[in-house]
Amino acid sequence: MTAGARTLILLRHGKSGYPAGVPDHDRPLADRGRREAALAGEWMERDGLQVDAVICSTAERTRQTLERTGIDAPTQFTADIYENSPEDILEAIRTYAPADAAVLLVVGHFPGLPGTALTLDGDADIDRFPTSAYAVLSIGVPWDRLGLDVDPAARLTSLQIPRA
């Protein structure tokens, strides 16, 4: 990694269940979501993505997704990215990402996460972003400037859709 280069991983939560009477924020993962979240963690490890820090929505399904990935990194849970816009997600990154983190994982929701990837790299080819999918972006600015400065280095390098 070159000096100043960073990697941003945007992971959509796994497939959730819809138990009767459970508010949206509290919906858990379905069996398929648990399997695919674990697979996402395996794929990230396979690809050498060593996560330094995590920002995760407070929703139950995002918390369970993070747990199932097996990623053990300092984590900031925040409602700031629960079902929010790319601008809100970028603000959360600027606020919570440790300056020294080379690889940052954000676990959140649709449509905010693919919108964030497209905001950072307008040339990205994202035609779908299903549950448990994750986008990997190369970032050239410090986390506290992400989305504020034009980042000519921001590029979508990978879009993975973990399926068994």
N, C-alpha and C positions, 0 to 999 in steps of 0.2 A: 504494500500500500504506500503510495507516495505521500509526502508530507501534506497534511491538510485533507487528504482524501478520506471520505467517510462512506459507509454503506448504510442505507435505510431499507429495512424490510417492513412491508405493510402486509399483515396477516389478517384476513377476514376470519371471524369466528367459524367454528364448525357448524354443521347442520344442527339446528335446535329442535327440541320437542315443543309441543303445544299442549301441555297439560291444562285441563279445564280449570278456569278460575285463577290462573297464575298470571300476574301482570307481565308485560313484555320484558321489563328490566330483569325479572327473576326467572325467565325461561331457561331451563337447563339444556345441555346437549342431548341429542338423540344418540342411539347406539352408533349410527353411521357417523355422526359428528365426532364422537369420541375416537373411533377408529381413524378417521381421516386427519384429525388434529395430531394424533400420535404419528401418523405417517408424515405429516408436514414437518414435525420435529426431526424425524429420521432423515428426510430429504435435505433439510437445512444442514444437519450434521454431515451428511454425505458430501454436500457442496462446500464444506469448509467454512460455513457461516458461524463464527464464534461470537455470539451475542454478548455485548458488554453491559447493556442496559435495556430495560423494557418500559414502555408506557402502555398501559392496558386500561380499556374501558372498565367501568365498575359493574357492568352487566354480568350476570351469572354465567352466561354462555361464553363470554370472552375470558373470564377467570378460569373456567373449566378447560377452554381451549389451550390457554397458556400452560396450565398444569399438565395436560396431556402431551404437550410437545416435549416435556422433559427439560426444557430450558431453565437453568438455574442462574439467573442474573438479577442484580438489584432492580426492583420493579416499583414504579409509581402507578398506583391505581387512581384514575380520575374520571369523573363524569364529563369532563371537558371534551371527550371524544365519543361519548355515547350518542350515536345516531346524529352526528354533527357534520358540518360542512368542511370542505378542504381547508378553508381559512381558519376554522376553529381547531382543526387537527394540527395545522402548521403552528398555530399559536401555542398549543399544548407542547409541541416538540420544542419550540423556542424557550418555553418556560421550564420544562421538566428534564430535558435531555442533559446529562452530564457533559460538560465541555470536552472531557478527555475520552468519551466513548467513541470508539472507531466504528462499531457496529451497533445500531439501534434498531430494536424491534418494536413496532406499534401494532397492538392487537385491538381491532375494532370492527367496524360495521360497513355495510354497503348502504348508500353509494359514496360515503365519505372517503373510504380508502382508495378506490380506483380514481375518484376525482382528484385526490391528493397527488397520485402518481401522474395524472394528466396535467395538473397544474405545474408540477415540477419539470416534466418533459412533455411538452406539447406535441412532440412527434411520436410519442409512444403508441404502440399498436396494442390496444386493449379492447377486444371486442366482447369479452365476458370476464367476470370476476366472481365465480361461484364460491360457496362456502368452502373454507379451508384453503382457498387459493392464497398465494402470497406473491407480491411484487418485490423485486430487488432493484434498488436504484443506487447508482454511484452519485455521490454528492460532493461538491467541491467547496462549499462555504461552511463556516462554523454553524453548529446547530442553532445558536441564538440569532442567526441571520437568515435561516432557511425560510424562503418565501418572501423575504423582504428585498433581497438583492437578486439581480439576474444572475443565475448560476449556469454559465455555459457548459459546465461539467456535468450537470444533472442529466442522467441518462438511465432509462429503464434498461437493465442488463438481463433481466430474466423475469418471466411470469410463469409460476409453477402451479399446477392444479393436482395436488396429491390425490390419487385414486389407486386402490389396490388392484 
